[in-house]
């Protein structure tokens, strides 16, 4: 019976560790050890009531291990890489809205993205679908994210 108990303890430990370590293999091995412990107990020459009691104890211990691990995760200090505060007003990147309607020159080939020059400033741009060769005169028609949307000046 001590082998079954040892397998159960090792299996439950591995199942508990799975909540804190990445992967899935640890929990799989832990589950197989717990199942193996129950199978070993059922193979022993014991009364049926002891075998059923051991099975029930393993089920309860597995549920308690999972609940304790979840509790530990939830009650852990909330320090993380992510900002928990309100992020209102923060934008990852945006185009300059004041450039819409201005003329620009293709600083590189736009196929369909590339760079344009507005005066001395260079910006990332996307054409409205067609290939535009370097040096072409353009009109800025809008923007999306950090890119300006341009079309050939007619």
C-alpha positions in Angstrom: 0.0 0.0 0.0 2.9 2.3 0.6 3.8 2.2 -3.2 0.2 3.4 -4.0 0.5 6.2 -1.4 3.9 7.3 -2.7 2.6 7.3 -6.3 -0.4 9.4 -5.2 1.8 12.0 -3.4 4.2 12.3 -6.4 1.3 12.5 -8.8 -0.6 15.2 -6.8 2.6 17.2 -6.5 3.1 17.1 -10.3 -0.6 18.1 -10.9 -0.1 21.0 -8.5 3.1 22.1 -10.2 1.3 22.2 -13.6 -0.6 25.3 -12.5 2.7 27.2 -12.1 4.8 25.7 -14.9 4.1 25.9 -18.6 3.3 22.9 -20.7 0.9 20.0 -20.0 3.2 17.1 -19.8 3.7 17.5 -16.0 -0.1 17.2 -15.4 -0.3 14.3 -17.7 2.4 12.4 -15.9 0.9 13.4 -12.5 -2.5 12.1 -13.6 -1.0 8.9 -14.9 0.8 8.4 -11.5 -2.5 8.9 -9.6 -4.3 6.5 -11.9 -1.4 4.1 -11.5 -1.6 4.4 -7.7 -5.3 3.5 -7.8 -4.7 0.6 -10.1 -1.9 -0.6 -7.8 -4.2 -0.4 -4.8 -6.9 -2.4 -6.6 -4.3 -5.1 -7.5 -3.4 -5.6 -3.8 -5.1 -8.2 -1.7 -7.2 -5.8 0.4 -10.9 -5.6 1.3 -13.0 -3.9 -1.4 -14.0 -1.2 1.1 -10.3 -0.1 1.4 -9.9 -0.1 -2.3 -13.0 2.1 -2.8 -11.9 4.3 0.1 -8.5 4.8 -1.6 -10.1 5.6 -4.9 -12.4 8.2 -3.2 -9.5 9.7 -1.2 -7.5 10.1 -4.5 -10.4 11.9 -6.2 -10.9 14.2 -3.2 -7.1 14.8 -3.0 -6.9 15.7 -6.7 -9.8 18.1 -6.5 -8.4 19.7 -3.3 -4.9 20.0 -5.0 -6.5 21.8 -8.0 -8.6 24.1 -5.8 -5.5 25.0 -3.7 -3.4 25.7 -6.8 -6.2 28.0 -8.2 -6.5 29.8 -4.9 -2.7 30.3 -4.8 -2.8 31.8 -8.3 -5.7 34.1 -7.5 -4.2 35.3 -4.2 -0.7 35.8 -5.6 0.6 39.4 -5.7 -0.9 41.2 -8.6 2.5 42.4 -10.0 2.6 41.6 -13.6 3.8 42.9 -17.0 0.4 44.4 -17.8 -0.9 47.7 -16.6 -4.0 47.2 -14.5 -5.0 50.9 -14.5 -7.1 52.6 -17.0 -5.3 53.1 -20.3 -7.7 55.7 -21.7 -6.0 58.2 -24.0 -3.1 56.0 -24.9 -2.7 55.1 -28.5 0.0 52.8 -29.9 0.6 54.8 -33.0 -1.3 57.2 -35.2 -0.8 59.3 -38.3 -0.7 63.1 -38.3 -4.2 64.2 -39.2 -2.9 67.6 -40.3 -1.2 66.0 -43.3 -4.5 64.9 -44.9 -5.0 66.7 -48.2 -1.4 67.8 -48.5 0.8 67.0 -51.5 3.7 64.6 -51.2 6.3 62.8 -53.3 7.0 59.1 -53.3 10.4 58.7 -51.6 10.4 55.0 -52.5 8.3 52.7 -54.6 4.9 52.1 -53.0 4.0 48.5 -53.8 1.6 49.2 -52.1 3.5 50.4 -49.0 6.7 52.5 -48.9 7.8 56.0 -47.8 6.8 59.4 -48.9 8.2 62.9 -48.4 6.1 65.8 -47.2 8.5 68.7 -47.5 11.6 67.5 -45.5 9.7 65.0 -43.4 9.5 61.3 -44.3 6.5 59.2 -43.5 5.3 55.6 -44.0 2.5 55.4 -46.5 0.2 52.9 -48.3 -1.2 53.5 -51.7 -4.9 52.9 -52.3 -4.0 49.6 -54.0 -1.9 50.4 -57.1 1.8 50.4 -57.6 3.3 53.9 -57.4 6.9 54.5 -58.5 9.5 56.6 -56.8 9.2 60.3 -57.5 5.5 60.3 -58.3 3.5 63.3 -57.0 0.9 62.2 -54.5 -2.1 63.4 -52.5 -2.6 62.2 -48.9 -6.2 61.0 -48.6 -6.2 59.6 -45.1 -4.5 57.3 -42.6 -4.7 54.1 -40.6 -2.5 53.4 -37.6 0.9 54.9 -38.3 0.5 54.8 -42.1 -0.7 57.5 -44.4 -3.0 56.5 -47.2 -2.0 58.1 -50.5 -3.1 58.2 -54.2 -1.5 59.6 -57.3 -2.2 63.3 -57.9 -4.2 63.7 -61.1 
